[in-house]
Amino acid sequence: MKKALIIVVAVAAYALIEVGVLLSTIATQHSFSPWTYPAAVLWSQFLLIPGLAALLSRIVYGRHGWIRRTVTILLAGSLGVPIAVLSFFIPMALLVAVLFWASGVSWILFCLLVPVVAGLVVMGFLFLVRKSGKRTVQAEAERWLAERQSGVTEADRAWRSRSIRIAACIPLMTVLPIFLFLPETWSLLSHLDQPQSGHLSGYRVTTPAAWIVLSHDDQQSDGRSWANGIAGRGIGFGVIPLRYDSFSSWSVGTDPFNPSEATNYDPKPKDAEIISRGDLTIGSESMNCIDYWPSYDWGPPRSEAVMIAHVTCSNAGRLRARFDGDRSQLPTFYRMLSTVKPVR
């Protein structure tokens, strides 16, 4: 019973750690290169995953030969995948090089050599799998003998088998809800990572809790500030992730105090592109919003405006906002703007 509980707890802890580490690559900002941290997390998997396998091997098969098993698992897990990939692509690359650099080699010979090389690689993999299988059978036999000598009961063996089946389902049970509701999970983590995302220079705004905050900055010295991100719904709500309108982009911010330093790249819609106009009252100020459809030659037809919205908002001062995406998210965007409050 104790060993069964240890197996379940170990796998559950590992699954939670893995989920936390992987989510941290998209849900947090880092002061260094944006690719450094994700790359470090990716390479860490070559140690974390074999590490769990080594731990489970120690729990299930006991201490007999556990050092040799641990070293084998770590080496196979950390070096096995790169070696397997290289062992397949290097011979193929050599064949291609021979084809292009040796004038006497034809495509027919190349096509004959490819299955030969691929067959040799597969045979090598099968040999390693067969050898690993023999070691697994030997370890299982040693575990069975050790249990017989230690007086392990049938109930203990049943609990151990049950715990292994439960542990095999834990990663799926952990990852599946996050996968089905990834935008909602991401948005929650982004708000925890950037709790000041609603602080703009001279204004405060309440960003929707279900919207993802990608970046935020408030430069009090020159008045330039912004908060931007994306909005979407998870697959669990019936959303098709491959649709081009699955995610919407939003932004709200302020221009610098000096108008000559403004770098506002929001498009200025032409009269023929405008669908509607509207005004929002923010304290004693008024904000004008333009719903338009850009007349790009390569863009989708204007009939798509029923589902897709392009909205740009501004006031007479420094406040700016923008939305591009699913029109059903537009009311939430307007509600966000209605929460804007000037501060002194």
JOGI-V200093 format. One record per pair of residues at least 6 apart in sequence whose ideal C-beta (glycine too) atoms are under 7 Angstrom apart, sorted by sequence separation. I is the first residue (numbers start at 0). J is the second residue. If there is no record, write none. Layout:
i=I j=J
i=I j=J
//
This chain:
i=98 j=104
i=190 j=196
i=197 j=203
i=206 j=212
i=218 j=224
i=232 j=238
i=234 j=240
i=239 j=245
i=255 j=261
i=313 j=319
i=29 j=36
i=97 j=104
i=177 j=184
i=197 j=204
i=217 j=224
i=238 j=245
i=254 j=261
i=278 j=285
i=279 j=286
i=322 j=329
i=57 j=65
i=197 j=205
i=216 j=224
i=278 j=286
i=312 j=320
i=56 j=65
i=197 j=206
i=216 j=225
i=254 j=263
i=278 j=287
i=279 j=288
i=292 j=301
i=196 j=206
i=311 j=321
i=322 j=332
i=98 j=109
i=215 j=226
i=276 j=287
i=277 j=288
i=310 j=321
i=24 j=36
i=56 j=68
i=57 j=69
i=292 j=304
i=310 j=322
i=24 j=37
i=214 j=227
i=276 j=289
i=212 j=226
i=213 j=227
i=231 j=245
i=308 j=322
i=309 j=323
i=94 j=109
i=213 j=228
i=231 j=246
i=275 j=290
i=24 j=40
i=53 j=69
i=56 j=72
i=196 j=212
i=212 j=228
i=213 j=229
i=230 j=246
i=231 j=247
i=273 j=289
i=274 j=290
i=293 j=309
i=308 j=324
i=320 j=336
i=200 j=217
i=211 j=228
i=229 j=246
i=230 j=247
i=274 j=291
i=292 j=309
i=307 j=324
i=94 j=112
i=190 j=208
i=199 j=217
i=200 j=218
i=210 j=228
i=211 j=229
i=229 j=247
i=273 j=291
i=274 j=292
i=290 j=308
i=291 j=309
i=308 j=326
i=21 j=40
i=53 j=72
i=94 j=113
i=193 j=212
i=196 j=215
i=198 j=217
i=200 j=219
i=211 j=230
i=229 j=248
i=230 j=249
i=272 j=291
i=306 j=325
i=307 j=326
i=310 j=329
i=20 j=40
i=52 j=72
i=53 j=73
i=195 j=215
i=206 j=226
i=210 j=230
i=272 j=292
i=290 j=310
i=306 j=326
i=201 j=222
i=228 j=249
i=268 j=289
i=272 j=293
i=289 j=310
i=308 j=329
i=94 j=116
i=186 j=208
i=189 j=211
i=190 j=212
i=193 j=215
i=200 j=222
i=227 j=249
i=272 j=294
i=288 j=310
i=289 j=311
i=310 j=332
i=49 j=72
i=186 j=209
i=189 j=212
i=200 j=223
i=227 j=250
i=268 j=291
i=271 j=294
i=49 j=73
i=52 j=76
i=186 j=210
i=200 j=224
i=288 j=312
i=312 j=336
i=91 j=116
i=186 j=211
i=199 j=224
i=225 j=250
i=226 j=251
i=287 j=312
i=90 j=116
i=183 j=209
i=185 j=211
i=226 j=252
i=286 j=312
i=287 j=313
i=49 j=76
i=199 j=226
i=225 j=252
i=266 j=293
i=286 j=313
i=287 j=314
i=48 j=76
i=49 j=77
i=224 j=252
i=286 j=314
i=182 j=211
i=197 j=226
i=224 j=253
i=285 j=314
i=17 j=47
i=196 j=226
i=223 j=253
i=274 j=304
i=284 j=314
i=45 j=76
i=46 j=77
i=222 j=253
i=223 j=254
i=45 j=77
i=223 j=255
i=284 j=316
i=286 j=318
i=87 j=120
i=222 j=255
i=86 j=120
i=221 j=255
i=222 j=256
i=221 j=256
i=13 j=51
i=189 j=228
i=210 j=249
i=221 j=260
i=9 j=54
i=266 j=311
i=9 j=55
i=265 j=311
i=204 j=251
i=6 j=55
i=9 j=58
i=182 j=231
i=182 j=232
i=183 j=233
i=286 j=336
i=182 j=233
i=202 j=253
i=6 j=58
i=181 j=233
i=201 j=253
i=5 j=58
i=180 j=233
i=199 j=252
i=200 j=253
i=179 j=233
i=199 j=253
i=265 j=319
i=179 j=234
i=180 j=235
i=2 j=58
i=179 j=235
i=263 j=319
i=265 j=321
i=279 j=336
i=284 j=341
i=279 j=337
i=281 j=339
i=282 j=340
i=282 j=341
i=281 j=341
i=244 j=306
i=244 j=307
i=254 j=317
i=253 j=317
i=253 j=318
i=254 j=319
i=253 j=319
i=252 j=319
i=251 j=320
i=68 j=138
i=250 j=320
i=250 j=321
i=249 j=321
i=249 j=322
i=247 j=322
i=248 j=323
i=247 j=323
i=248 j=324
i=247 j=324
i=60 j=138
i=63 j=141
i=246 j=324
i=247 j=325
i=244 j=324
i=61 j=142
i=244 j=325
i=247 j=328
i=60 j=142
i=63 j=145
i=59 j=142
i=249 j=332
i=61 j=145
i=230 j=324
i=222 j=317
i=230 j=328
i=202 j=318
i=207 j=331
i=207 j=335
i=206 j=335
i=205 j=335
i=204 j=335
i=205 j=338
i=204 j=338
i=204 j=339
i=202 j=339
i=203 j=340
i=202 j=340
i=202 j=341
i=203 j=342
i=201 j=341
i=202 j=342
i=201 j=342
i=0 j=155
i=3 j=158
i=7 j=162
i=14 j=169
i=18 j=173
i=3 j=159
i=6 j=162
i=10 j=166
i=14 j=170
i=18 j=174
i=2 j=159
i=6 j=163
i=0 j=158
i=3 j=161
i=7 j=165
i=11 j=169
i=15 j=173
i=3 j=162
i=7 j=166
i=10 j=169
i=14 j=173
i=18 j=177
i=26 j=185
i=6 j=166
i=25 j=185
i=26 j=188
i=26 j=189
i=28 j=192
i=27 j=192
i=22 j=188
i=26 j=192
//
